[in-house]
Amino acid sequence: MELSVRLAKVAQTVEGIHQWPYKALASAFEVIPRTLAQNCGGNVVRMLTELRAMHAAGDGLMMGINGNSAAIENMETAQIWDPCAVKLQTFNTAIESACMLLRIDDIVSGIQKPGRHDGGRKAIDSDDDTFGDARDG
């Protein structure tokens, strides 16, 4: 949630359409606490609003959702640790996957079949017969 709040603040400083990636990434980071709140049976809207308010105020750096008690607690005092290395690897993998999908999309959308230039119809100067010609009897 801390990353989400910080990215939302950065998005407010950026003008125009350039703020959209920041907002999209901030929204994506909120999926993690939302999923945890759903899985532990808590009131998702109330928990996310409260957690977002704590992080926005600046005093909630270590605040998070305890999946066992479905309560917002200080993760340091509850001794719940989520290693930074795991998060960094998860983010790197997600970004690499998105880049790979965009590359594949560029490759697939750029392929043209030989002799086909007008949306898949037969080329104008081609003498190929089609289905339903005189040979079908």
ABEGO torsion letter per residue (X at the ends): XAAAAAAAAAAAABBEAAAAAAAAAAAAAAAAAAAAAAAAGBBAAAAAAAAAAAAAAGAAAABBBBAAAGBBBBAAAAGBBBBAAAAAAAAAAAAAAAAAAAAAAAAAAABBBBGBABGGBBBAABABBBBGBAAAX
